[in-house]
Amino acid sequence: MAENRASAYREGVPCWVDAQLPDVEAGKRFYGELFGWSFETEAEDGTSYGGPVLARLEGAPVASLSAKTDGRLPTVWTVYFSAPDLAALAGRIQAGGGRLLGEPRTVGPYGTAVLAADPEHAVFGLWQAGRHPGFGRRHEPGTFGWAQLYARDTEAANTFYGGLFHEALFGPDARPDFGRSAVTDVFPPPMPPHFLVHFRVADTGAALDAVTRLGGRVQVPPFTASYGTVTVVADNQGASFALLQR
């Protein structure tokens, strides 16, 4: 069922994901076949999305693919948290020991985005919605299902994000889809702290077959987490993400 998009995402709720890729056309072929996404570069009124290619599932917006502007930048999926008051939230990030990575960027009439890093340098995004609130569908096959932070110091991460996104994580009606765990729970010790975007799938085996057939690879075989069965994979350009079956 499609989400109610109007004011669906209060502060601190993951509301969007974007992939930075060397070859967007290759990304469209990979994710289009893997998740059944279609793609467009402008809205029905002819307004451009300002660079990113919008991915839709059954007509609803679910993600975007962007071309890397610098080959030295990582090929990654980034999760964006809803920031109705971006300036205030940015101030709390800095007060908590994090930092902004550049100036906020206005994306036409759709909203304003900025990247940030937490005290351990894990990168995430903030999105202040304009015309584009965020996901039109989530928590179903082919859409965003979870964001997991892999940290060196999980207690410090809980303190930082618990203060930053308290209502979204711990409020009386909170339904978090953002967790924290130690890097070494899943990855080798040299792996730096990072966010891992999870997409829901109906059948992990079939999804893994599709990933490998399309030129991707398995990075971490299926394992059981508190929120479902997870497999970490990389696409055909090296961007890591997870498949989640619940």
C-alpha positions, 0 to 999 in steps of 0.5 A: 500500500502506498504511504500517505506522503503529506507530512508522513515524515517527522523529524528524524525519520528516514525519508529518502535514499540516493545512490551516487554512481559513476554511470547512472544509465547502468544503475537504471538497468541494474535497479530497474531489473532488480526491484522493478523500478522505472525512472524519470528526470522531470515531473509531470509539469516539466520541472526538472529534478535538478540532476538526480534521476527519480526512481518509481515503483508502481508510480510512487517515488522510492529513491534517486540515482545521481551521477558522481561529480568527482571520480574521487567521491565514493560510490554509495547509497546515502540515507536522508533523515527528515528535517522540517527545520534544517537549520535547527537540526544542523545546529544540534548536529554540530553541538553534538560533535558532528559536522555539516559536509558543505552548504545546504543545496536547494533542489528546485521546488522539491526541497533542500538537502545537506550531508552531515557526518556524526562524531565517528564520521559516518555520513548521512543526509538531511532533507527539508521537504518542499514539494517532495516529502520523500518516499511514496512507498516504503517497507514493502518489496522493492522499497526502503526497509531499514537503515543500520548504522555500523559504529565503533562506539555504539553507546556514543552513537545511541547518545548522539542520535538519541539526542538528535532524533529522540522523538523518532526513535523513542517517542510514545508512537515511534516506529523506528526503522533506524538501528545501531550496531558495532561494525565488527558485528558484521564487517572486518575491523578495518571497515569505517563506521557507515550507514547501510541502506536496506531494501525489502525483498520478498525472497532473498534467494531470488534477489541474490540470484538477480544481483549476481546475474546483473553483475553485482556481488555478495559481500556478507552472506545472509544473517539474522538480525533483530529486524529480519534476515539481512544480506549485504551486497554491492551493485555492478558499480560497487555501491553497497546496500542490503537486502532485507526479508522480514 
